[in-house]
Amino acid sequence: MNPGLIYETTTIDYYVFLCNLGYNLSTIKLIAKNIPEGFSCPKNASTELISNLNYPSIAIAKFKENIDRKVTRTVTNVGDEEETVYEVTVDAPEHIKVKVIPHKLHFTKECPKLSYDVTFSTKYSLKSDIFGWITWSNDKYRVRIPFVLSLNDRSSN
């Protein structure tokens, strides 16, 4: 199996995820026994940052009109070609603006890992959850990243 691009997530990323969920360090230490020396929750930890976990999907809670929500993802090229360019396409419902920067990822042997930002916005009040996807493709691979924009905060459920 060769996916072309992968989303690497470290153990530290999951600790920060728990911090963003509202867990303090002493509670996290009960869950995870091998927390590195010196690790502490970021001062800006917030449920608003949960969506930044480097995962091959995007979920944003409490999505509201007239408020831009930005997430960052980092991908690693594991495809057959060390040098390749992926271009992005977006499939989003009407009235949802999805801006991906950059719109091309140019991987090289020296630079196999790149990041991109996705900003979601709308001028309209949503009636239900919204689904769509972002696709990165080159001549050989199509890597699809689904997204959901939710009106509710499901982190407390």
FENMO-V698082 format. One record per residue. N is the residue number from 0. PHI is phi in radians with two decimals (none if undefined). PSI is psi in radians with two decimals (999 if undefined). Layout:
BEGIN
n=<N & N>
phi=<PHI & PHI>
psi=<PSI & PSI>
END
This chain:
BEGIN
n=<0 & 1 & 2 & 3 & 4 & 5 & 6 & 7 & 8 & 9 & 10 & 11 & 12 & 13 & 14 & 15 & 16 & 17 & 18 & 19 & 20 & 21 & 22 & 23 & 24 & 25 & 26 & 27 & 28 & 29 & 30 & 31 & 32 & 33 & 34 & 35 & 36 & 37 & 38 & 39 & 40 & 41 & 42 & 43 & 44 & 45 & 46 & 47 & 48 & 49 & 50 & 51 & 52 & 53 & 54 & 55 & 56 & 57 & 58 & 59 & 60 & 61 & 62 & 63 & 64 & 65 & 66 & 67 & 68 & 69 & 70 & 71 & 72 & 73 & 74 & 75 & 76 & 77 & 78 & 79 & 80 & 81 & 82 & 83 & 84 & 85 & 86 & 87 & 88 & 89 & 90 & 91 & 92 & 93 & 94 & 95 & 96 & 97 & 98 & 99 & 100 & 101 & 102 & 103 & 104 & 105 & 106 & 107 & 108 & 109 & 110 & 111 & 112 & 113 & 114 & 115 & 116 & 117 & 118 & 119 & 120 & 121 & 122 & 123 & 124 & 125 & 126 & 127 & 128 & 129 & 130 & 131 & 132 & 133 & 134 & 135 & 136 & 137 & 138 & 139 & 140 & 141 & 142 & 143 & 144 & 145 & 146 & 147 & 148 & 149 & 150 & 151 & 152 & 153 & 154 & 155 & 156>
phi=<none & -2.33 & -1.39 & 1.58 & -2.21 & -2.25 & -1.90 & -1.48 & -2.25 & -1.62 & -1.06 & -1.04 & -1.01 & -1.24 & -1.10 & -1.12 & -0.99 & -1.10 & -1.04 & -1.13 & -1.28 & 1.92 & -1.31 & -1.58 & -1.08 & -1.16 & -1.22 & -1.08 & -1.14 & -1.26 & -1.45 & -2.08 & -1.44 & -1.91 & -1.25 & -1.10 & -1.00 & 1.58 & -1.21 & -2.53 & -1.18 & -1.07 & -1.10 & -1.63 & -0.95 & -2.85 & -1.06 & -1.12 & -1.68 & -0.99 & -1.15 & -1.49 & -1.03 & -1.25 & -2.19 & -1.40 & -2.67 & -2.27 & -2.27 & -2.14 & -1.62 & 0.98 & -1.34 & -2.28 & -1.16 & 1.09 & -2.27 & -1.24 & -2.17 & -2.01 & -2.22 & -2.11 & -2.26 & -2.15 & -2.11 & -2.05 & -1.35 & -2.09 & -1.27 & -1.13 & -1.70 & -1.24 & -1.97 & -2.78 & -2.14 & -1.82 & -1.97 & -1.72 & -2.27 & -2.19 & -2.06 & -2.23 & -1.11 & -0.97 & 1.36 & -1.89 & -1.70 & -2.16 & -1.99 & -1.95 & -2.28 & -1.33 & -1.59 & -2.34 & -2.04 & -1.83 & -1.58 & -2.32 & -1.05 & -1.36 & -2.35 & -1.46 & -2.19 & -2.39 & -2.02 & -2.50 & -1.91 & -2.18 & -2.00 & -1.91 & -2.74 & -2.72 & -1.73 & -1.93 & -1.35 & -1.48 & -1.73 & -2.71 & -1.11 & -2.06 & -2.17 & -2.97 & -2.75 & -2.02 & -2.20 & -1.76 & -2.43 & -2.22 & -1.17 & -2.04 & -2.11 & -2.27 & -1.96 & -1.75 & -2.05 & -1.27 & -2.39 & -2.35 & -1.97 & -1.92 & -1.32 & -1.80 & -1.72 & -1.57 & -1.22 & -1.63 & -1.42>
psi=<2.26 & 1.81 & -0.22 & -1.06 & 2.54 & 2.71 & 1.81 & 2.33 & 2.21 & 2.94 & -0.70 & -0.69 & -0.69 & -0.61 & -0.76 & -0.65 & -0.81 & -0.67 & -0.79 & -0.48 & -0.22 & 0.04 & 2.45 & 2.98 & -0.66 & -0.62 & -0.72 & -0.64 & -0.45 & -0.53 & -0.79 & 2.12 & -0.37 & 0.81 & 2.29 & 2.58 & 2.31 & -0.12 & 2.41 & 2.73 & 2.46 & 2.54 & -0.51 & 0.30 & 2.36 & 2.60 & -0.39 & -0.38 & -0.03 & -0.64 & -0.20 & 0.01 & 2.23 & 1.49 & 2.67 & 0.53 & 2.88 & 2.24 & 2.18 & 2.12 & 2.79 & 0.73 & 2.19 & 2.77 & 2.66 & 0.33 & 1.98 & 2.43 & 2.13 & 2.40 & 2.72 & 2.43 & 2.59 & 2.27 & 2.63 & 2.28 & 2.05 & 0.27 & 3.10 & -0.57 & 2.24 & -0.55 & 2.09 & 2.79 & 2.21 & 2.39 & 2.58 & 2.51 & 2.64 & 2.35 & 1.80 & 2.62 & 2.79 & 2.51 & 0.01 & 2.15 & 2.21 & 2.03 & 2.13 & 2.20 & 2.21 & 2.93 & -0.08 & 2.46 & 2.04 & 1.82 & 2.48 & 3.02 & -0.67 & -0.35 & 1.29 & -0.08 & 2.21 & 2.72 & 2.71 & 2.70 & 2.50 & 2.18 & 2.23 & 2.43 & 2.79 & 2.69 & -0.05 & 2.60 & 2.22 & 2.56 & -0.34 & 3.05 & 2.62 & 2.39 & 2.59 & -2.90 & 2.77 & 2.39 & 2.21 & 2.25 & 2.60 & -2.80 & -0.37 & -0.57 & 2.64 & 2.02 & 1.92 & 2.29 & 1.86 & 2.67 & 2.68 & 2.35 & 2.03 & 2.52 & -0.47 & 2.87 & 1.81 & -0.03 & -0.33 & -0.03 & 999>
END
